[in-house]
Amino acid sequence: MITVDRDSPEPMYLQIAGQLRDQILSGELAGRVRSVKSYSQEAGVSKVVLEMAMAVLKEEGLIETAIGKGAYTVRRQPPPE
Protein backbone atom coordinates (compact mmCIF):
# COMPACT_ATOMS: atom_id res chain seq x y z
CA MET A 1 0.00 0.00 0.00
CA ILE A 2 1.24 3.46 -0.91
CA THR A 3 0.86 6.15 1.76
CA VAL A 4 2.07 9.70 2.24
CA ASP A 5 2.90 11.65 5.36
CA ARG A 6 1.52 15.12 4.71
CA ASP A 7 3.48 16.50 7.69
CA SER A 8 6.82 15.29 6.33
CA PRO A 9 9.23 17.86 4.87
CA GLU A 10 9.93 15.37 2.05
CA PRO A 11 7.75 16.06 -1.01
CA MET A 12 4.90 13.61 -1.51
CA TYR A 13 6.15 12.51 -4.92
CA LEU A 14 9.53 11.54 -3.42
CA GLN A 15 7.81 9.63 -0.60
CA ILE A 16 5.82 7.66 -3.18
CA ALA A 17 8.82 7.12 -5.45
CA GLY A 18 10.75 5.76 -2.47
CA GLN A 19 8.02 3.32 -1.56
CA LEU A 20 7.68 2.08 -5.14
CA ARG A 21 11.48 1.87 -5.48
CA ASP A 22 11.64 -0.33 -2.39
CA GLN A 23 8.90 -2.59 -3.79
CA ILE A 24 10.67 -2.90 -7.14
CA LEU A 25 14.09 -3.62 -5.64
CA SER A 26 12.66 -6.21 -3.23
CA GLY A 27 10.83 -7.97 -6.07
CA GLU A 28 7.44 -7.26 -4.51
CA LEU A 29 6.55 -5.17 -7.56
CA ALA A 30 7.49 -6.79 -10.84
CA GLY A 31 6.08 -6.69 -14.32
CA ARG A 32 3.25 -4.31 -15.08
CA VAL A 33 2.89 -1.33 -12.77
CA ARG A 34 -0.62 -0.27 -11.78
CA SER A 35 -2.05 2.88 -13.29
CA VAL A 36 -1.28 6.38 -12.06
CA LYS A 37 -4.98 6.83 -11.35
CA SER A 38 -5.08 3.69 -9.20
CA TYR A 39 -2.05 4.71 -7.12
CA SER A 40 -3.27 8.30 -6.76
CA GLN A 41 -6.62 7.12 -5.41
CA GLU A 42 -4.91 4.73 -2.99
CA ALA A 43 -2.56 7.43 -1.65
CA GLY A 44 -5.15 10.20 -1.74
CA VAL A 45 -3.05 12.49 -3.91
CA SER A 46 -3.41 14.02 -7.37
CA LYS A 47 -2.40 12.19 -10.52
CA VAL A 48 0.25 14.88 -11.08
CA VAL A 49 2.01 13.80 -7.87
CA LEU A 50 2.05 10.19 -9.09
CA GLU A 51 3.26 11.20 -12.54
CA MET A 52 6.17 13.01 -10.88
CA ALA A 53 6.98 9.90 -8.80
CA MET A 54 6.88 7.70 -11.91
CA ALA A 55 9.19 10.15 -13.71
CA VAL A 56 11.73 9.73 -10.90
CA LEU A 57 11.59 5.94 -11.23
CA LYS A 58 11.87 6.14 -15.00
CA GLU A 59 14.91 8.42 -14.69
CA GLU A 60 16.49 5.90 -12.29
CA GLY A 61 15.94 3.14 -14.85
CA LEU A 62 13.55 1.16 -12.63
CA ILE A 63 10.54 1.41 -14.93
CA GLU A 64 9.89 1.81 -18.63
CA THR A 65 6.77 3.24 -20.19
CA ALA A 66 5.16 2.69 -23.56
CA ILE A 67 2.32 4.77 -24.93
CA GLY A 68 -0.87 2.76 -24.81
CA LYS A 69 0.77 -0.10 -22.90
CA GLY A 70 1.50 1.41 -19.48
CA ALA A 71 4.54 1.09 -17.27
CA TYR A 72 6.62 -1.99 -16.52
CA THR A 73 9.43 -2.66 -14.11
CA VAL A 74 12.84 -3.20 -15.64
CA ARG A 75 14.50 -6.50 -14.86
CA ARG A 76 17.49 -5.85 -12.70
CA GLN A 77 20.58 -7.97 -13.10
CA PRO A 78 22.10 -9.09 -9.81
CA PRO A 79 25.45 -7.42 -9.11
CA PRO A 80 28.50 -9.49 -10.08
CA GLU A 81 30.06 -11.42 -7.22
GROMACS elastic network, one bead per residue, 0.5 to 0.9 nm:
[ bonds ]
;  ai    aj funct       b0    kb
    1    19     6  0.88160   500
    1    39     6  0.87807   500
    1    42     6  0.74444   500
    1    43     6  0.80291   500
    2    16     6  0.66203   500
    2    19     6  0.68146   500
    2    20     6  0.78293   500
    2    39     6  0.71422   500
    2    40     6  0.88352   500
    2    42     6  0.66119   500
    2    43     6  0.55451   500
    3    15     6  0.81250   500
    3    16     6  0.71577   500
    3    19     6  0.83827   500
    3    42     6  0.76042   500
    3    44     6  0.80464   500
    4     7     6  0.88266   500
    4     8     6  0.84011   500
    4    12     6  0.61109   500
    4    13     6  0.87088   500
    4    15     6  0.64134   500
    4    16     6  0.69008   500
    4    43     6  0.64614   500
    4    44     6  0.82564   500
    4    45     6  0.84774   500
    5     8     6  0.54333   500
    5     9     6  0.88739   500
    5    10     6  0.86054   500
    5    12     6  0.74086   500
    5    15     6  0.79809   500
    6     9     6  0.81875   500
    6    10     6  0.88238   500
    6    11     6  0.85095   500
    6    12     6  0.72337   500
    7    10     6  0.86482   500
    8    11     6  0.74389   500
    8    12     6  0.82407   500
    9    12     6  0.88048   500
   10    13     6  0.84240   500
   10    14     6  0.66868   500
   10    15     6  0.66640   500
   11    14     6  0.54274   500
   11    15     6  0.64517   500
   11    16     6  0.88883   500
   12    15     6  0.50179   500
   12    16     6  0.62443   500
   12    17     6  0.85493   500
   12    45     6  0.83809   500
   12    49     6  0.69905   500
   12    50     6  0.87984   500
   12    53     6  0.84400   500
   13    16     6  0.51574   500
   13    17     6  0.60386   500
   13    18     6  0.85250   500
   13    48     6  0.88539   500
   13    49     6  0.52457   500
   13    50     6  0.62937   500
   13    51     6  0.82560   500
   13    52     6  0.59806   500
   13    54     6  0.85142   500
   13    56     6  0.86374   500
   14    18     6  0.59835   500
   14    19     6  0.85683   500
   14    52     6  0.83082   500
   14    53     6  0.61661   500
   14    56     6  0.79987   500
   15    18     6  0.52008   500
   15    19     6  0.63864   500
   15    20     6  0.88120   500
   15    53     6  0.82438   500
   16    19     6  0.51355   500
   16    20     6  0.62066   500
   16    21     6  0.84223   500
   16    43     6  0.85198   500
   16    49     6  0.86119   500
   16    50     6  0.74514   500
   16    53     6  0.61598   500
   16    54     6  0.87978   500
   17    20     6  0.51798   500
   17    21     6  0.58832   500
   17    22     6  0.85354   500
   17    50     6  0.82774   500
   17    52     6  0.84378   500
   17    54     6  0.67722   500
   17    55     6  0.88061   500
   17    56     6  0.67076   500
   17    57     6  0.65104   500
   18    22     6  0.61612   500
   18    23     6  0.86524   500
   18    53     6  0.84504   500
   18    57     6  0.87999   500
   19    22     6  0.52055   500
   19    23     6  0.63705   500
   19    24     6  0.87659   500
   20    23     6  0.50049   500
   20    24     6  0.61432   500
   20    25     6  0.85967   500
   20    29     6  0.77176   500
   20    53     6  0.86672   500
   20    54     6  0.88411   500
   20    57     6  0.82027   500
   21    24     6  0.51134   500
   21    25     6  0.60837   500
   21    26     6  0.84637   500
   21    29     6  0.88370   500
   21    57     6  0.70437   500
   21    62     6  0.74795   500
   22    25     6  0.52399   500
   22    26     6  0.60189   500
   22    27     6  0.85128   500
   22    28     6  0.83745   500
   22    29     6  0.87143   500
   23    26     6  0.52466   500
   23    27     6  0.61538   500
   23    29     6  0.51333   500
   23    30     6  0.83273   500
   24    27     6  0.51840   500
   24    28     6  0.60359   500
   24    30     6  0.62403   500
   24    62     6  0.74074   500
   24    63     6  0.89037   500
   24    73     6  0.70842   500
   24    74     6  0.87734   500
   25    28     6  0.76671   500
   25    29     6  0.79286   500
   25    30     6  0.89782   500
   25    62     6  0.84846   500
   25    76     6  0.81383   500
   26    29     6  0.75510   500
   27    30     6  0.59417   500
   29    32     6  0.82610   500
   29    33     6  0.74403   500
   29    73     6  0.75871   500
   30    33     6  0.73986   500
   30    72     6  0.74877   500
   30    73     6  0.56197   500
   30    74     6  0.80372   500
   30    75     6  0.80819   500
   31    71     6  0.84599   500
   31    72     6  0.52177   500
   31    73     6  0.52505   500
   31    74     6  0.77268   500
   31    75     6  0.84395   500
   32    70     6  0.74273   500
   32    71     6  0.59693   500
   32    73     6  0.64708   500
   33    36     6  0.87912   500
   33    63     6  0.84052   500
   33    70     6  0.73798   500
   33    71     6  0.53664   500
   33    72     6  0.53262   500
   33    73     6  0.68059   500
   34    37     6  0.83421   500
   34    38     6  0.64961   500
   34    39     6  0.69662   500
   34    70     6  0.81614   500
   34    71     6  0.76551   500
   34    72     6  0.88214   500
   35    38     6  0.51561   500
   35    39     6  0.64340   500
   35    40     6  0.85656   500
   35    70     6  0.72866   500
   35    71     6  0.79028   500
   36    39     6  0.52706   500
   36    40     6  0.59734   500
   36    41     6  0.85635   500
   36    47     6  0.61144   500
   36    48     6  0.86878   500
   36    50     6  0.58612   500
   36    51     6  0.66406   500
   36    54     6  0.82656   500
   37    40     6  0.51074   500
   37    41     6  0.61646   500
   37    42     6  0.86141   500
   37    46     6  0.83601   500
   37    47     6  0.60084   500
   37    50     6  0.81148   500
   38    41     6  0.53385   500
   38    42     6  0.62939   500
   38    43     6  0.87891   500
   39    42     6  0.50171   500
   39    43     6  0.61272   500
   39    44     6  0.82843   500
   39    45     6  0.84763   500
   39    47     6  0.82256   500
   39    50     6  0.71226   500
   40    43     6  0.52339   500
   40    44     6  0.56901   500
   40    45     6  0.50782   500
   40    46     6  0.57531   500
   40    47     6  0.54828   500
   40    48     6  0.86242   500
   40    49     6  0.77083   500
   40    50     6  0.61110   500
   41    44     6  0.50113   500
   41    45     6  0.66238   500
   41    46     6  0.78525   500
   41    47     6  0.83477   500
   42    45     6  0.80337   500
   43    46     6  0.87656   500
   45    48     6  0.82459   500
   45    49     6  0.65533   500
   45    50     6  0.76289   500
   46    49     6  0.54513   500
   46    50     6  0.68944   500
   46    51     6  0.89018   500
   47    50     6  0.50866   500
   47    51     6  0.60907   500
   47    52     6  0.86119   500
   48    52     6  0.62062   500
   48    53     6  0.86755   500
   49    52     6  0.51950   500
   49    53     6  0.63881   500
   49    54     6  0.87897   500
   50    54     6  0.61158   500
   50    55     6  0.84988   500
   51    54     6  0.50721   500
   51    55     6  0.61312   500
   51    56     6  0.87534   500
   52    55     6  0.50287   500
   52    56     6  0.64568   500
   52    57     6  0.89125   500
   53    56     6  0.51958   500
   53    57     6  0.65423   500
   53    58     6  0.87492   500
   54    57     6  0.50744   500
   54    58     6  0.60758   500
   54    59     6  0.85218   500
   54    63     6  0.78842   500
   54    71     6  0.88289   500
   55    59     6  0.60520   500
   55    60     6  0.85664   500
   55    63     6  0.89325   500
   56    59     6  0.51122   500
   56    60     6  0.62639   500
   56    61     6  0.87644   500
   56    62     6  0.89351   500
   57    60     6  0.50109   500
   57    61     6  0.63175   500
   57    62     6  0.53572   500
   57    63     6  0.59514   500
   57    64     6  0.86486   500
   58    61     6  0.50554   500
   58    62     6  0.57673   500
   58    64     6  0.59902   500
   58    65     6  0.78431   500
   59    62     6  0.76702   500
   59    63     6  0.82683   500
   60    63     6  0.79093   500
   61    64     6  0.72504   500
   61    73     6  0.87429   500
   61    74     6  0.70929   500
   62    72     6  0.85476   500
   62    73     6  0.58094   500
   62    74     6  0.53410   500
   62    75     6  0.80336   500
   62    76     6  0.80353   500
   63    71     6  0.64437   500
   63    72     6  0.54206   500
   63    74     6  0.51965   500
   63    75     6  0.88461   500
   64    70     6  0.84489   500
   64    71     6  0.55701   500
   64    72     6  0.54405   500
   64    73     6  0.63683   500
   64    74     6  0.65338   500
   65    68     6  0.89342   500
   65    69     6  0.73751   500
   65    70     6  0.56227   500
   65    72     6  0.63902   500
   65    73     6  0.88763   500
   66    69     6  0.52432   500
   66    70     6  0.56308   500
   66    71     6  0.65250   500
   66    72     6  0.85856   500
   67    70     6  0.64552   500
   67    71     6  0.87845   500
   69    72     6  0.88581   500
   73    76     6  0.87824   500
   76    79     6  0.88687   500
   77    80     6  0.86129   500
   78    81     6  0.86877   500
